[in-house]
Amino acid sequence: MNSSIKILTFFSIYLFTSFDSKQISTLEEKQEYASIIEKYLQLKEVEPGVVLNNVDRKKFGLLDYKFSWKKLAKGLEITIDDHIINTSKALTLNPVLGNGADSVNFANAINQLKIYQIDSVIGFVLSREPCSGLGCSAFY
């Protein structure tokens, strides 16, 4: 992630300092530069090596990892190899409905698992089962 930011920073500085000092004045020129940057960022997008949908097994192995999970009174306990993650006190990183961070203890099931092998990152999409009302569209 840090290398992507460094590359983007370098590219942005290079892009905006390597041209003449004239300012970008037309909407067409601005859109052209936006298109160049968008194409560059799409080339640097990282895709997961493995995506597992509808994780209904409580224990399973994937690549070199051993996963298990169980429901708690509030939240989940996810075990990856010997590392335990308890979601009962976890908060979302992004604001939810403009109210700031939201508690993840509402989630009690793993909906999706993604493994990004390049950066050794594992991502989870959590949900509530059974769902009712607005909870049916809540994923963490």
N, C-alpha and C positions, 0 to 999 in steps of 0.2 A: 504494500500500500504506500509506504514512504517513497519507494522508488518511482511509483506512478506520479506522486505529487511532485517529486524533483524533476521528472521528465516534463510534466505539464508546465511547471514554472519555467524551466529552461526554454521550452518551446514557445511559451507566451512572451517571454522577454526577447527571444530571438525574433519572433514574428513581428513584434511591434517596434523593435529597434533596428531591424535590417532594412527597412523601407525608408524612403525619403521622409523628411520631417513634416511633410504636408499632412494635415489632419484629414481623417475620414469624414467626408462631408455629406455624401448621399446615402440614402437608405439602402440603395443597391449595393454599395461598397460594404456597408455594415453587414448586410445579409451574406455577402460573399465570405467575409472573414468568419462570421458565425458558422457558416457551412464548413469551412476549412477546419475550424476547431472541433466541430461536432464529428467530422469524419476521423480526425486524429484520435479523439476520445473513444470512438467505437472500435478502433484498432487495438486499443489498450484494455478493452473490457475483458474481465476475467470470468470465464465460465466454470461452473463446478465440474469436477471430474466424474462425480457420481451423484445422482439424484434418486432418492427413494421416496415414493409417494405412498400415502395411506399406510403408515407404519402401525400395524395392528399387533405385531408380535412384541411381547414384553422383553424377550432376550433374542439377540441375533448378532452375527458377526458380519462385518463388511470391510473389505480390504484387510488391513492389518489391525483393525479395531474391534473390540468386543463392547457391544452396547446392551444396556438394560435400563428399564424405566418402570416406575410404579407411581400410582396415584397417592397423594397425601390428602389430609383433610383440606388443605388449601395448597394447590399447586402440584408440582411434580418433583420427583427425585430421579435425575438422569445420571447414569453411571457410564463413563467411557473409560474402558480398561479399569483402572483403580481410582479414577478421579470422579468425585461425586459433585453434581450440580443440583442445588435445591432452589427451585423457582419461587418458593413461597414468599420471599422478601424481595424478589427481583422487580425492577421497574423497566418500562420501555425507555429506549433512548430518545425516541421522538415524542413530541406532544400529541395527545389524543383528544380530539374534539376541542382543541384550544384550551384545555384544562391542565396542560402540563403533562408530565409523565403519568403513566397508568400502571397499576399493579398487574403483575403477570400471574398472580395466584388464582385468577379465574380459570386459567387453562388447566386442563387435566388430561390431555392427550397430545401425542406427537402426530402432526398431520403430514409433515415432510421433513426430510433430512437431506442436507447437501454437504458434500465433502469437496473442498477446494484443495487439491493436492499440492499445488505450487506454493501456497502460503501456509499450508498445514492448518487450515481453518475449517471448522465444522459448524454448520448453521442448522438451526431447527425452526420449523414453523409449528407453533403450538395452537391448539384450539380447545373448545369446550364440547364435551359429549355427555349426555345428549344436549343438543342446543335448543334454545327456545327464544323467541322474540329477537331482539337486537343481537343477542349472543351468537346467533347463527352466522353472522357476518364478521365476527371478531376473530382475528388471527394475530398471534404474537410471534 
